[in-house]
Amino acid sequence: MFLVEEKSQMMMNKSFVKLITGIIFISIGCGLILMSLLFNVRQHLAQDKLISEFKESVSNEVSISEPTLENPAFEGDVLYNLRIPAIDSENPVREGVSKGVLADSLGHEPGTAYIGEQGNCVIAGHRNYTFGKFFNRLDEVAVGDYIYVDTRSGSYTYVVKEIKIVEPTEKSILSPTEETRLTLYTCTPIYVATHRLVIIAEPI
C-alpha cells in the first residue's frame, strides 16, 4: 500500500513540475511577444515623428541647404522622405547606415551622391519583420515602378530599371556612376539574409 501511495505521490509531483514548467514557458513567450510589440510601437512612433518633422520643415519653408558630396550631411540628419506607391511604402531617409540610424529609418550611404546630384545615390534599409516596414516589401518592386524622393527643395521621380541579387561582399553597388542613379538595397531573403537585393532606378 505504501508503494502505491509513493508511486501516486511521484506522479503528482511530476504533473506539478510539468504544470509549472508549462506556465514558465508560456510566461516567457508572452513576455517576448509583448517586448516585440512594444519595440514595434516605439519604432513606428519614431518613424512617424521623423516624417512629420520633415514635412513640417518643408511646409514651413525652413531654409536648409541640401547636402552635397562637397558639403555632406552629418550622421543622423533627416534628408528625404522616400515613397514607393507600388508597395505602399513611405519612409524617412537619414544620413548614415549605422545601427542607430537604421533602427528608425532608411539610411543614405556616406560617400555616395545625394539626390539632385549627378552620380549614384545609394540608400539602404532593413527588411524588418513587420509587414510593410522599411524595405520589408522591397522584393515586390518591379521594373517600371516609380520611386519618389521628397527633399526640402523639391520632389524627384525615378523609375525602376533593374533588379538584381548580389553577394553581401559586392561593393560595386556603391561605386560612383557618370549617370544619375538611385540605388536601393537591403538584405534578402527575409529572415535568412544571405544576399543583398538591389533596386536600380533612373530619374524621369
Backbone as ProteinMPNN parsed JSONL, in Angstrom:
{"seq_chain_A": "MFLVEEKSQMMMNKSFVKLITGIIFISIGCGLILMSLLFNVRQHLAQDKLISEFKESVSNEVSISEPTLENPAFEGDVLYNLRIPAIDSENPVREGVSKGVLADSLGHEPGTAYIGEQGNCVIAGHRNYTFGKFFNRLDEVAVGDYIYVDTRSGSYTYVVKEIKIVEPTEKSILSPTEETRLTLYTCTPIYVATHRLVIIAEPI", "coords_chain_A": {"N_chain_A": [[0.834, -1.211, 0.0], [1.937, 1.166, 0.788], [3.738, 1.479, -1.247], [2.093, 1.984, -3.433], [0.951, 4.427, -2.689], [3.263, 5.97, -2.625], [4.056, 5.848, -5.28], [1.902, 7.133, -6.466], [2.198, 9.658, -5.354], [4.609, 10.435, -6.516], [3.838, 10.614, -9.191], [2.055, 12.714, -9.029], [3.808, 14.743, -8.285], [5.414, 14.882, -10.57], [3.516, 15.747, -12.432], [2.921, 18.213, -11.355], [5.384, 19.523, -11.66], [5.537, 19.564, -14.451], [3.361, 21.219, -14.972], [4.167, 23.659, -13.784], [6.465, 24.127, -15.31], [5.302, 24.44, -17.823], [3.786, 26.769, -17.39], [5.851, 28.59, -16.937], [7.174, 28.611, -19.446], [5.1, 29.569, -21.075], [4.756, 32.097, -19.947], [7.252, 33.249, -20.521], [7.098, 33.244, -23.319], [4.887, 34.968, -23.745], [5.989, 37.268, -22.665], [8.095, 37.802, -24.452], [6.642, 38.281, -26.795], [5.229, 40.564, -26.014], [7.371, 42.348, -25.614], [8.304, 42.534, -28.245], [6.093, 43.72, -29.487], [6.017, 46.186, -28.139], [8.476, 47.238, -28.961], [8.006, 47.499, -31.719], [5.959, 49.397, -31.685], [7.307, 51.6, -30.554], [9.221, 51.986, -32.545], [7.587, 52.577, -34.73], [6.384, 54.98, -33.877], [8.652, 56.613, -33.674], [9.466, 56.669, -36.345], [7.234, 57.884, -37.59], [7.404, 60.368, -36.353], [9.794, 61.4, -37.405], [9.098, 61.618, -40.127], [6.949, 63.429, -39.96], [8.215, 65.709, -38.874], [9.975, 66.278, -40.947], [8.204, 66.85, -43.097], [6.912, 69.04, -41.995], [8.996, 70.885, -41.838], [9.39, 71.312, -44.53], [6.911, 72.392, -45.365], [6.909, 74.703, -43.864], [8.85, 76.059, -45.085], [11.499, 76.026, -44.187], [14.742, 77.22, -44.161], [17.127, 75.314, -45.27], [20.056, 74.195, -46.57], [20.59, 71.864, -49.219], [22.41, 68.829, -48.827], [25.636, 67.999, -50.239], [28.177, 66.161, -52.066], [30.496, 67.553, -51.647], [29.809, 69.063, -49.493], [28.799, 67.403, -47.183], [26.08, 65.829, -45.302], [25.496, 65.545, -41.723], [25.82, 62.617, -39.661], [22.769, 61.031, -39.016], [21.174, 63.181, -39.663], [18.044, 64.197, -40.991], [17.213, 63.641, -44.252], [15.534, 63.076, -46.525], [12.226, 62.117, -47.729], [11.154, 59.059, -48.651], [9.196, 57.477, -51.063], [7.374, 54.665, -52.203], [4.9, 53.884, -54.053], [3.908, 51.476, -55.181], [4.31, 49.46, -53.344], [3.165, 50.493, -51.165], [4.793, 52.09, -49.485], [6.415, 54.336, -47.315], [9.002, 56.176, -46.074], [11.304, 57.811, -43.851], [14.518, 59.179, -44.699], [17.712, 59.098, -43.456], [21.008, 60.456, -42.81], [23.726, 58.252, -43.097], [24.49, 54.81, -42.187], [24.478, 53.484, -39.82], [23.788, 51.376, -36.939], [22.061, 52.714, -35.186], [20.865, 54.661, -36.834], [19.563, 53.111, -38.83], [17.707, 51.847, -37.299], [15.42, 53.34, -37.053], [14.852, 54.388, -39.528], [15.459, 54.689, -43.118], [18.747, 54.67, -44.62], [21.173, 56.925, -45.94], [23.959, 56.146, -47.848], [27.064, 57.178, -46.82], [29.383, 59.095, -48.718], [28.38, 58.494, -51.178], [26.519, 59.874, -53.968], [24.177, 62.606, -53.49], [20.596, 63.117, -53.569], [19.549, 64.82, -56.442], [22.048, 65.399, -57.287], [24.548, 64.627, -59.776], [25.384, 61.267, -60.377], [25.676, 58.277, -58.31], [23.283, 57.713, -56.043], [22.943, 56.145, -53.061], [20.825, 54.234, -51.058], [20.111, 52.54, -48.11], [18.387, 49.964, -46.234], [16.708, 48.159, -43.588], [15.053, 44.94, -43.839], [13.169, 44.347, -41.962], [10.927, 42.701, -39.725], [8.287, 43.306, -39.521], [5.401, 43.591, -41.409], [5.5, 45.619, -44.249], [7.172, 47.549, -43.154], [9.933, 49.753, -43.442], [12.197, 48.4, -45.719], [10.762, 46.065, -46.013], [9.008, 44.999, -47.943], [10.388, 45.239, -50.288], [11.135, 43.362, -52.144], [8.919, 43.031, -53.703], [8.827, 45.023, -55.518], [8.797, 46.04, -58.936], [10.279, 46.157, -62.229], [9.816, 49.223, -63.836], [8.196, 50.341, -61.925], [7.488, 53.27, -59.913], [9.503, 55.502, -57.993], [9.514, 57.899, -55.501], [11.208, 60.691, -54.265], [11.2, 62.953, -51.79], [12.587, 66.045, -51.178], [13.869, 68.9, -49.352], [13.927, 70.874, -51.168], [12.401, 70.141, -53.286], [10.617, 67.585, -55.217], [11.628, 64.419, -56.457], [11.396, 62.149, -59.15], [11.727, 58.745, -59.892], [12.253, 55.88, -62.004], [12.105, 52.381, -61.859], [14.678, 50.467, -63.187], [16.294, 48.221, -63.114], [16.674, 45.127, -61.389], [18.386, 43.204, -59.071], [20.165, 40.481, -57.459], [22.776, 40.22, -55.199], [25.98, 39.214, -53.812], [26.772, 39.613, -50.289], [29.241, 40.806, -50.045], [29.577, 42.317, -52.279], [30.651, 45.253, -53.652], [30.268, 46.955, -55.743], [27.823, 48.164, -56.028], [27.971, 50.475, -54.632], [29.572, 52.077, -56.053], [30.669, 55.079, -57.767], [28.83, 56.659, -60.439], [28.6, 57.823, -63.823], [26.182, 58.576, -64.864], [23.049, 59.827, -63.548], [21.684, 58.211, -60.816], [19.592, 56.181, -58.718], [20.056, 54.004, -56.124], [18.762, 51.368, -54.315], [19.077, 49.195, -51.547], [18.865, 46.076, -49.716], [18.779, 43.423, -47.24], [18.397, 39.968, -48.218], [17.249, 36.552, -48.601], [14.329, 37.422, -46.644], [14.597, 37.032, -43.129], [16.664, 35.192, -43.474], [18.788, 36.379, -44.943], [21.108, 36.066, -46.654], [22.012, 37.239, -48.937], [22.039, 40.283, -50.971], [19.446, 42.393, -51.962], [19.023, 44.408, -54.728], [17.895, 47.437, -56.031], [17.759, 49.35, -58.877], [17.285, 52.555, -60.066], [16.304, 55.181, -62.338], [16.208, 58.73, -62.981], [13.274, 60.502, -64.176]], "CA_chain_A": [[0.0, 0.0, 0.0], [2.836, 2.324, 0.826], [4.331, 1.624, -2.58], [1.071, 2.605, -4.286], [0.867, 5.834, -2.3], [4.507, 6.625, -3.028], [4.002, 5.981, -6.737], [0.897, 8.165, -6.743], [2.797, 10.942, -4.981], [5.614, 10.75, -7.537], [3.115, 11.027, -10.395], [1.534, 14.056, -8.753], [4.954, 15.661, -8.315], [5.796, 15.064, -11.972], [2.478, 16.571, -13.058], [3.089, 19.577, -10.843], [6.578, 20.073, -12.311], [5.164, 19.846, -15.839], [2.472, 22.379, -14.951], [4.986, 24.842, -13.512], [7.317, 24.333, -16.483], [4.446, 24.979, -18.879], [3.463, 28.161, -17.046], [7.072, 29.382, -17.137], [7.393, 28.779, -20.884], [4.045, 30.451, -21.581], [5.07, 33.451, -19.467], [8.385, 33.739, -21.311], [6.593, 33.514, -24.667], [4.073, 36.193, -23.687], [6.904, 38.388, -22.43], [8.807, 38.091, -25.702], [5.672, 38.894, -27.712], [4.974, 41.92, -25.522], [8.561, 43.151, -25.904], [8.321, 42.766, -29.685], [5.045, 44.698, -29.784], [6.449, 47.484, -27.621], [9.546, 47.708, -29.84], [7.403, 47.928, -32.98], [5.237, 50.648, -31.426], [8.313, 52.654, -30.404], [9.819, 52.195, -33.859], [6.573, 53.236, -35.56], [6.246, 56.358, -33.408], [9.875, 57.332, -34.044], [9.431, 56.858, -37.794], [6.215, 58.899, -37.869], [7.915, 61.655, -35.873], [10.775, 61.867, -38.388], [8.378, 62.019, -41.338], [6.176, 64.639, -39.645], [9.141, 66.832, -38.731], [10.489, 66.603, -42.276], [7.138, 67.503, -43.858], [6.672, 70.35, -41.378], [10.089, 71.779, -42.236], [9.169, 71.655, -45.939], [5.747, 73.274, -45.454], [7.261, 75.987, -43.252], [9.921, 76.617, -45.905], [12.696, 76.206, -43.377], [15.89, 77.375, -45.054], [18.218, 74.378, -45.015], [20.668, 73.853, -47.851], [20.687, 70.432, -49.477], [23.794, 68.341, -48.736], [26.325, 67.594, -51.463], [29.392, 65.398, -51.78], [31.487, 68.505, -51.142], [29.317, 69.565, -48.207], [27.907, 66.314, -46.771], [25.268, 65.945, -44.091], [26.008, 64.875, -40.527], [25.109, 61.368, -39.394], [21.502, 61.168, -38.311], [20.36, 64.252, -40.244], [16.942, 63.753, -41.848], [17.47, 64.182, -45.587], [14.457, 62.919, -47.503], [11.099, 61.217, -47.499], [11.156, 58.182, -49.822], [7.897, 56.827, -51.239], [7.223, 53.679, -53.274], [3.463, 53.584, -54.027], [3.606, 50.094, -55.581], [4.323, 48.599, -52.15], [2.599, 51.289, -50.073], [5.933, 52.347, -48.594], [6.852, 55.718, -47.089], [9.99, 56.13, -45.002], [12.303, 58.881, -43.794], [15.896, 58.796, -45.018], [18.683, 59.879, -42.696], [22.401, 60.274, -43.211], [24.452, 57.192, -42.424], [23.914, 53.459, -42.173], [24.8, 52.884, -38.525], [22.699, 50.646, -36.299], [21.12, 53.682, -34.638], [20.13, 55.298, -37.932], [18.696, 52.141, -39.5], [16.68, 51.363, -36.37], [14.204, 54.146, -37.18], [14.723, 54.99, -40.856], [16.397, 54.249, -44.141], [19.992, 55.418, -44.468], [21.963, 57.292, -47.115], [25.346, 55.688, -47.746], [28.038, 58.271, -46.896], [30.338, 58.973, -49.811], [27.679, 58.383, -52.457], [25.865, 61.129, -54.36], [22.905, 62.958, -52.871], [19.507, 63.357, -54.512], [19.734, 66.094, -57.138], [23.408, 65.44, -57.815], [24.911, 63.604, -60.749], [26.086, 60.154, -59.746], [24.938, 57.164, -57.73], [22.778, 57.937, -54.684], [22.662, 54.811, -52.518], [20.034, 54.244, -49.829], [19.987, 51.191, -47.548], [17.368, 49.817, -45.2], [16.44, 46.805, -43.11], [13.8, 44.329, -44.285], [12.269, 44.394, -40.808], [9.997, 41.57, -39.68], [6.922, 43.813, -39.525], [4.954, 43.76, -42.79], [5.412, 46.981, -44.753], [8.111, 48.474, -42.519], [11.211, 49.986, -44.108], [12.262, 47.71, -47.011], [10.182, 44.739, -45.809], [8.357, 44.515, -49.17], [11.154, 45.697, -51.445], [11.19, 42.286, -53.139], [7.716, 43.102, -54.53], [9.009, 46.09, -56.515], [9.023, 45.518, -60.28], [10.805, 47.091, -63.224], [8.757, 50.119, -64.288], [7.574, 51.012, -60.778], [8.018, 54.604, -59.631], [10.008, 55.834, -56.661], [9.509, 59.35, -55.307], [12.05, 61.152, -53.162], [10.902, 64.34, -51.437], [13.643, 66.774, -50.486], [13.385, 70.206, -48.911], [13.907, 71.794, -52.312], [11.524, 69.634, -54.332], [10.398, 66.144, -55.282], [12.274, 63.773, -57.601], [10.735, 60.909, -59.554], [12.604, 57.749, -60.514], [11.601, 54.666, -62.473], [12.968, 51.212, -61.654], [15.225, 49.949, -64.439], [16.975, 46.936, -62.946], [16.595, 44.477, -60.082], [19.33, 42.086, -59.031], [20.574, 39.955, -56.16], [24.235, 40.116, -55.184], [26.601, 38.735, -52.58], [26.941, 40.674, -49.288], [30.555, 41.439, -50.213], [29.586, 43.074, -53.532], [30.798, 46.683, -53.376], [30.049, 47.753, -56.95], [26.581, 48.937, -55.922], [28.308, 51.76, -54.013], [30.516, 52.789, -56.924], [30.167, 56.271, -58.455], [28.426, 56.477, -61.832], [28.527, 59.074, -64.577], [24.771, 58.929, -64.989], [22.32, 59.996, -62.292], [21.07, 56.929, -60.476], [19.187, 55.913, -57.339], [20.221, 52.587, -55.806], [18.234, 50.924, -53.025], [19.438, 47.801, -51.282], [18.503, 45.508, -48.424], [19.112, 42.001, -47.114], [17.444, 39.009, -48.767], [15.809, 36.535, -48.314], [13.976, 37.876, -45.309], [14.893, 36.09, -42.041], [17.907, 34.465, -43.73], [19.729, 37.468, -45.246], [22.38, 35.569, -47.186], [22.391, 38.05, -50.084], [21.524, 41.647, -50.98], [18.516, 42.747, -53.029], [19.41, 45.731, -55.224], [16.969, 48.092, -56.957], [18.413, 50.471, -59.554], [16.288, 53.411, -60.707], [16.819, 56.368, -63.014], [15.254, 59.844, -62.94], [12.497, 60.755, -65.386]], "C_chain_A": [[0.861, 1.25, 0.0], [3.465, 2.583, -0.537], [3.366, 2.319, -3.531], [0.971, 4.097, -3.991], [2.103, 6.608, -2.752], [4.52, 6.866, -4.537], [3.033, 7.085, -7.146], [1.452, 9.557, -6.456], [3.821, 11.391, -6.022], [4.953, 11.245, -8.817], [2.562, 12.437, -10.228], [2.649, 15.095, -8.813], [5.39, 15.948, -9.748], [4.796, 15.959, -12.701], [2.617, 18.027, -12.64], [4.28, 20.267, -11.507], [6.27, 20.446, -13.756], [4.289, 21.092, -15.93], [3.268, 23.665, -14.766], [5.87, 25.173, -14.708], [6.523, 24.947, -17.627], [4.11, 26.44, -18.644], [4.661, 29.073, -17.292], [7.3, 29.656, -18.619], [6.353, 29.712, -21.505], [4.323, 31.894, -21.181], [6.218, 34.064, -20.261], [7.93, 34.11, -22.717], [5.781, 34.795, -24.721], [4.952, 37.421, -23.491], [7.642, 38.792, -23.688], [7.887, 38.758, -26.715], [5.402, 40.335, -27.312], [6.15, 42.842, -25.825], [8.64, 43.497, -27.385], [7.292, 43.817, -30.081], [5.451, 46.095, -29.331], [7.549, 48.082, -28.491], [8.975, 48.23, -31.148], [6.646, 49.24, -32.82], [6.222, 51.808, -31.315], [8.924, 53.013, -31.75], [8.868, 52.957, -34.772], [6.422, 54.701, -35.17], [7.461, 57.197, -33.798], [9.896, 57.636, -35.534], [8.43, 57.945, -38.17], [6.688, 60.285, -37.46], [8.91, 62.237, -36.875], [10.096, 62.368, -39.65], [7.63, 63.324, -41.103], [7.075, 65.863, -39.544], [9.698, 67.256, -40.086], [9.435, 67.364, -43.077], [6.846, 68.895, -43.308], [7.75, 71.345, -41.785], [9.936, 72.211, -43.685], [8.027, 72.652, -46.063], [6.026, 74.651, -44.862], [8.384, 76.695, -43.993], [11.147, 76.956, -45.061], [13.912, 76.217, -44.297], [17.043, 76.468, -44.617], [18.786, 73.953, -46.357], [20.78, 72.341, -47.995], [22.152, 69.996, -49.388], [24.342, 67.963, -50.106], [27.543, 66.763, -51.071], [30.474, 66.29, -51.196], [31.101, 69.038, -49.768], [28.309, 68.559, -47.641], [27.137, 66.599, -45.484], [25.97, 65.255, -42.923], [25.187, 63.609, -40.269], [23.861, 61.621, -38.559], [20.62, 62.273, -38.842], [19.252, 63.653, -41.109], [17.078, 64.441, -43.2], [16.23, 64.206, -46.47], [13.288, 62.129, -46.919], [10.967, 60.377, -48.764], [9.85, 57.4, -49.89], [7.929, 55.853, -52.418], [5.758, 53.234, -53.267], [3.124, 52.129, -54.334], [3.576, 49.136, -54.398], [3.839, 49.361, -50.914], [3.649, 51.606, -49.013], [6.254, 53.838, -48.523], [7.771, 55.721, -45.877], [10.904, 57.349, -45.025], [13.672, 58.323, -44.15], [16.822, 59.702, -44.232], [20.095, 59.602, -43.197], [23.046, 59.164, -42.393], [23.737, 55.853, -42.459], [24.287, 52.725, -40.875], [23.567, 52.188, -37.955], [21.631, 51.598, -35.775], [20.264, 54.336, -35.697], [19.114, 54.327, -38.521], [17.632, 51.553, -38.58], [15.355, 52.08, -36.581], [13.961, 54.678, -38.588], [15.549, 54.229, -41.877], [17.651, 55.093, -43.99], [20.689, 55.692, -45.786], [23.405, 56.874, -46.884], [26.299, 56.878, -47.87], [29.031, 58.025, -48.03], [29.7, 58.752, -51.161], [26.932, 59.692, -52.723], [24.579, 61.352, -53.567], [21.857, 63.158, -53.959], [19.682, 64.75, -55.121], [21.121, 66.262, -57.709], [23.584, 64.385, -58.905], [25.685, 62.498, -60.036], [25.13, 59.152, -59.127], [24.562, 57.457, -56.282], [22.318, 56.593, -54.132], [21.95, 54.925, -51.169], [19.802, 52.806, -49.375], [18.888, 51.159, -46.495], [17.193, 48.372, -44.798], [15.155, 46.277, -43.74], [12.747, 44.459, -43.183], [11.251, 43.262, -40.873], [8.534, 42.01, -39.655], [6.515, 44.141, -40.95], [4.848, 45.238, -43.151], [6.406, 47.957, -44.167], [9.417, 48.537, -43.293], [11.226, 49.29, -45.473], [11.71, 46.287, -46.921], [9.608, 44.155, -47.1], [9.124, 44.914, -50.431], [11.236, 44.626, -52.532], [9.958, 42.252, -54.042], [7.812, 44.19, -55.6], [9.35, 45.466, -57.862], [9.625, 46.594, -61.175], [9.639, 47.916, -63.768], [8.025, 50.817, -63.163], [8.256, 52.355, -60.521], [8.453, 54.729, -58.172], [10.066, 57.353, -56.56], [10.364, 59.701, -54.087], [11.775, 62.631, -52.937], [12.087, 64.929, -50.682], [13.072, 68.11, -50.035], [13.288, 71.203, -50.061], [13.006, 71.306, -53.441], [11.406, 68.123, -54.291], [10.999, 65.584, -56.567], [11.592, 62.433, -57.865], [11.717, 60.005, -60.286], [11.762, 56.569, -60.987], [12.59, 53.51, -62.346], [13.378, 50.62, -62.995], [15.814, 48.547, -64.298], [16.821, 46.433, -61.514], [17.554, 43.293, -60.091], [19.622, 41.675, -57.597], [22.074, 39.706, -56.202], [24.71, 39.549, -53.847], [26.754, 39.898, -51.587], [28.252, 41.441, -49.44], [30.64, 42.295, -51.472], [29.586, 44.578, -53.244], [30.483, 47.568, -54.583], [28.779, 48.595, -56.87], [26.821, 50.305, -55.296], [29.169, 52.63, -54.923], [29.878, 54.017, -57.561], [29.788, 55.929, -59.897], [28.392, 57.831, -62.526], [27.085, 59.53, -64.705], [24.141, 59.081, -63.604], [21.526, 58.727, -62.006], [20.677, 56.908, -59.003], [19.281, 54.407, -57.117], [19.688, 52.308, -54.404], [18.708, 49.494, -52.783], [19.086, 47.386, -49.86], [18.897, 44.036, -48.398], [18.011, 41.128, -47.715], [18.043, 37.609, -48.709], [15.544, 37.013, -46.88], [14.137, 36.716, -44.321], [16.221, 35.362, -42.222], [19.054, 35.42, -44.035], [21.099, 36.993, -45.719], [22.902, 36.42, -48.338], [21.834, 39.466, -49.931], [20.621, 41.842, -52.198], [18.793, 44.184, -53.44], [18.385, 46.225, -56.245], [17.684, 49.299, -57.555], [17.359, 51.256, -60.329], [16.956, 54.639, -61.31], [15.775, 57.475, -62.984], [14.492, 59.968, -64.252], [12.13, 62.229, -65.453]], "O_chain_A": [[0.574, 2.239, -0.674], [3.696, 3.726, -0.932], [3.778, 3.149, -4.342], [0.913, 4.924, -4.901], [2.007, 7.75, -3.202], [4.931, 7.925, -5.013], [3.31, 7.869, -8.054], [1.213, 10.505, -7.204], [3.894, 12.57, -6.368], [5.439, 12.18, -9.454], [2.594, 13.246, -11.155], [2.455, 16.194, -9.33], [5.694, 17.086, -10.104], [5.183, 16.822, -13.49], [2.456, 18.944, -13.444], [4.204, 21.44, -11.871], [6.681, 21.502, -14.235], [4.444, 21.913, -16.835], [3.072, 24.638, -15.494], [6.015, 26.337, -15.081], [6.996, 25.853, -18.313], [4.141, 27.252, -19.568], [4.511, 30.189, -17.79], [7.583, 30.788, -19.009], [6.68, 30.541, -22.354], [4.147, 32.81, -21.984], [6.175, 35.238, -20.628], [8.318, 35.149, -23.25], [5.955, 35.613, -25.625], [4.7, 38.478, -24.07], [7.803, 39.98, -23.967], [8.294, 39.687, -27.413], [5.35, 41.224, -28.162], [5.956, 43.983, -26.244], [8.999, 44.617, -27.745], [7.568, 44.693, -30.901], [5.253, 47.071, -30.054], [7.563, 49.288, -28.735], [9.399, 49.276, -31.641], [6.681, 50.095, -33.705], [6.008, 52.869, -31.901], [9.123, 54.188, -32.061], [9.278, 53.864, -35.496], [6.341, 55.57, -36.039], [7.321, 58.351, -34.203], [10.294, 58.726, -35.945], [8.737, 58.826, -38.973], [6.405, 61.268, -38.145], [8.874, 63.433, -37.163], [10.464, 63.412, -40.188], [7.668, 64.224, -41.941], [6.742, 66.929, -40.063], [9.873, 68.447, -40.346], [9.732, 68.403, -43.668], [6.564, 69.821, -44.069], [7.457, 72.511, -42.047], [10.299, 73.331, -44.045], [8.145, 73.645, -46.78], [5.451, 75.648, -45.299], [8.82, 77.778, -43.602], [11.748, 78.022, -45.201], [14.082, 75.316, -45.118], [17.822, 76.805, -43.724], [18.065, 73.407, -47.192], [21.032, 71.629, -47.023], [23.039, 70.726, -49.831], [23.582, 67.645, -51.021], [27.896, 66.674, -49.895], [31.269, 65.858, -50.361], [31.964, 69.417, -48.976], [27.108, 68.827, -47.621], [27.493, 67.477, -44.697], [26.911, 64.484, -43.112], [24.008, 63.541, -40.617], [23.892, 62.319, -37.546], [19.434, 62.318, -38.518], [19.491, 62.714, -41.869], [17.061, 65.669, -43.286], [15.913, 65.223, -47.086], [13.342, 61.574, -45.821], [10.699, 60.917, -49.837], [9.444, 56.751, -48.926], [8.443, 56.174, -53.49], [5.407, 52.3, -52.546], [2.149, 51.601, -53.8], [2.893, 48.113, -54.443], [4.066, 48.943, -49.778], [3.429, 51.419, -47.816], [6.35, 54.512, -49.548], [7.372, 55.319, -44.784], [11.239, 57.859, -46.094], [13.952, 57.145, -43.93], [16.734, 60.927, -44.325], [20.336, 58.634, -43.918], [22.936, 59.13, -41.168], [22.538, 55.775, -42.727], [24.393, 51.499, -40.851], [22.45, 52.389, -38.431], [20.437, 51.328, -35.902], [19.069, 54.546, -35.49], [17.945, 54.672, -38.692], [16.747, 50.832, -39.042], [14.292, 51.515, -36.327], [12.959, 55.354, -38.821], [16.241, 53.264, -41.554], [17.631, 56.119, -43.309], [20.789, 54.815, -46.644], [24.003, 57.202, -45.859], [26.339, 57.523, -48.918], [29.46, 56.896, -48.266], [30.379, 58.812, -52.186], [26.741, 60.507, -51.821], [23.978, 60.412, -53.047], [22.192, 63.346, -55.128], [19.929, 65.726, -54.412], [21.36, 67.157, -58.521], [22.866, 63.387, -58.947], [26.538, 62.772, -59.191], [23.927, 59.176, -59.387], [25.42, 57.451, -55.399], [21.405, 55.974, -54.679], [22.412, 55.618, -50.262], [19.355, 51.961, -50.151], [18.51, 52.19, -45.938], [17.492, 47.462, -45.571], [14.279, 47.05, -44.129], [11.566, 44.661, -43.467], [10.773, 42.909, -41.951], [7.637, 41.173, -39.758], [7.21, 44.893, -41.633], [4.193, 46.013, -42.454], [6.488, 49.094, -44.631], [9.942, 47.517, -43.74], [10.359, 49.559, -46.304], [12.14, 45.404, -47.665], [9.708, 42.95, -47.331], [8.556, 44.922, -51.524], [11.391, 44.948, -53.71], [9.943, 41.53, -55.039], [6.964, 44.261, -56.489], [10.095, 44.489, -57.932], [9.495, 47.789, -60.907], [8.597, 47.365, -64.12], [7.304, 51.785, -63.404], [9.423, 52.557, -60.856], [7.859, 54.148, -57.263], [10.611, 58.015, -57.443], [10.251, 59.085, -53.027], [12.079, 63.463, -53.792], [12.532, 64.38, -49.674], [11.911, 68.414, -50.31], [12.645, 72.246, -49.94], [12.864, 71.991, -54.453], [12.009, 67.461, -53.446], [10.894, 66.194, -57.63], [11.258, 61.689, -56.943], [12.442, 60.443, -61.18], [10.695, 56.295, -60.44], [13.766, 53.646, -62.685], [12.531, 50.31, -63.834], [15.828, 47.777, -65.259], [16.834, 47.21, -60.56], [17.534, 42.477, -61.013], [19.363, 42.42, -56.652], [22.583, 39.064, -57.121], [23.944, 39.427, -52.892], [26.854, 41.05, -52.006], [28.358, 42.591, -49.013], [31.664, 42.935, -51.714], [28.637, 45.106, -52.665], [30.437, 48.792, -54.46], [28.659, 49.613, -57.551], [25.981, 51.197, -55.409], [29.458, 53.781, -54.599], [28.685, 54.009, -57.865], [30.358, 55.018, -60.497], [28.18, 58.861, -61.886], [26.798, 60.726, -64.66], [24.636, 58.533, -62.619], [20.788, 58.236, -62.861], [21.326, 57.524, -58.158], [18.659, 53.628, -57.839], [20.109, 52.934, -53.432], [18.736, 48.679, -53.705], [19.017, 48.203, -48.942], [19.3, 43.475, -49.416], [16.84, 41.506, -47.717], [19.267, 37.486, -48.765], [16.434, 37.002, -46.03], [13.846, 35.565, -44.646], [16.843, 34.957, -41.24], [20.144, 35.303, -43.474], [22.127, 37.466, -45.236], [24.081, 36.344, -48.687], [21.24, 39.808, -48.908], [20.991, 41.498, -53.321], [18.8, 45.082, -52.597], [18.052, 45.522, -57.199], [18.159, 50.169, -56.825], [16.63, 50.694, -61.147], [18.017, 55.078, -60.865], [14.578, 57.191, -62.965], [14.994, 59.589, -65.309], [11.47, 62.658, -66.4]]}, "name": "protein", "num_of_chains": 1, "seq": "MFLVEEKSQMMMNKSFVKLITGIIFISIGCGLILMSLLFNVRQHLAQDKLISEFKESVSNEVSISEPTLENPAFEGDVLYNLRIPAIDSENPVREGVSKGVLADSLGHEPGTAYIGEQGNCVIAGHRNYTFGKFFNRLDEVAVGDYIYVDTRSGSYTYVVKEIKIVEPTEKSILSPTEETRLTLYTCTPIYVATHRLVIIAEPI"}
